[in-house]
């Protein structure tokens, strides 16, 4: 399970931190900054299925600083229900790159009905 988590976390960080998504990051940064300022949030909650390494924490901190353009206190929590990847909450804003949410979205998009299998 830890290996799957590492793979999903690495993929999510590469996707979000990709230079090819510069325009997306700028627009996202502006919108998130507005939400965070409105909520006056000073702490980010980062949830992951396993404890993050120092390097992973540093990458998330750099990502948040890049998007929000300010420094926040970060509370890291191990939440096994995330399954893999991570979820970040700052005030009312959420960035959910968790395997749990991806699976829920896939289930919804397939209109999965367990009784019809």
C-alpha positions in Angstrom: 0.0 0.0 0.0 2.8 2.4 0.8 4.2 1.9 -2.7 0.8 2.8 -4.3 0.7 5.9 -2.1 4.1 7.0 -3.2 3.3 6.5 -6.9 0.0 8.5 -6.6 1.6 11.2 -4.5 4.4 11.6 -7.0 2.1 11.7 -10.0 -0.2 14.3 -8.3 2.7 16.6 -7.4 4.2 16.4 -10.9 0.8 17.2 -12.4 0.2 20.2 -10.2 3.7 21.5 -10.2 4.2 21.1 -14.0 5.7 24.1 -15.8 3.4 23.3 -18.7 0.4 24.2 -16.4 1.7 27.7 -15.7 -1.4 29.5 -16.8 -3.6 27.1 -14.8 -1.4 27.7 -11.7 -1.6 31.5 -12.0 -5.4 31.5 -12.3 -5.8 28.9 -9.6 -3.4 30.9 -7.4 -5.5 34.0 -7.7 -8.8 32.2 -7.0 -7.4 30.2 -4.1 -5.8 33.3 -2.7 -9.1 35.1 -2.6 -10.8 32.2 -0.9 -8.1 31.8 1.7 -7.9 35.6 2.4 -11.7 35.6 2.9 -11.5 32.7 5.3 -8.5 34.2 7.0 -7.1 30.7 7.2 -3.6 30.5 8.7 -3.2 26.7 8.7 -3.3 24.1 6.0 -4.4 20.6 6.8 -2.6 17.9 4.7 -3.9 14.4 4.9 -2.2 11.4 3.5 -2.5 7.6 3.9 1.0 7.2 5.2 3.4 9.6 6.9 5.0 11.9 4.3 8.8 12.1 3.9 10.6 15.3 4.6 11.0 15.8 0.8 7.3 15.2 0.1 6.4 17.7 2.9 8.9 20.3 1.4 7.3 19.8 -2.1 3.8 20.4 -0.7 5.0 23.4 1.3 6.6 24.9 -1.9 3.4 24.1 -3.9 1.2 25.9 -1.3 3.5 28.8 -1.2 3.6 29.0 -5.0 -0.3 28.8 -5.3 -1.2 30.9 -2.3 1.8 33.3 -2.5 2.2 33.3 1.3 3.5 31.0 4.1 1.1 29.0 6.1 1.4 26.7 9.1 0.9 23.1 7.9 -0.7 20.4 9.9 0.2 16.9 8.5 -2.1 14.0 9.4 -2.0 10.4 8.5 -5.6 9.4 7.4 -5.7 5.9 6.1 -9.1 6.5 4.5 -7.3 8.7 1.9 -5.9 5.3 0.5 -3.2 7.1 -1.5 -2.1 10.6 -2.7 -3.1 13.5 -0.5 -5.8 16.0 0.3 -5.1 19.6 1.4 -7.6 21.9 3.1 -7.1 25.6 3.7 -10.2 27.3 5.1 -13.0 26.4 2.7 -10.7 25.6 -0.1 -9.7 22.0 -0.8 -7.2 20.4 -3.2 -8.1 16.7 -3.2 -5.6 14.5 -5.1 -6.5 11.4 -3.0 -7.0 8.0 -4.5 -10.2 7.7 -2.4 -11.8 10.7 -4.2 -10.6 9.5 -7.6 -12.3 6.2 -7.0 -15.5 7.8 -5.8 -15.5 10.0 -9.0 -14.9 7.0 -11.2 -17.7 5.1 -9.5 -20.0 8.1 -10.0 -19.1 8.6 -13.6 -19.8 4.9 -14.3 -23.1 5.1 -12.6 -22.1 2.2 -10.5 -25.0 0.3 -9.0 -23.7 -2.7 -6.9 -27.1 -4.5 -7.1 -26.9 -4.7 -10.8 -23.7 -6.7 -11.1 
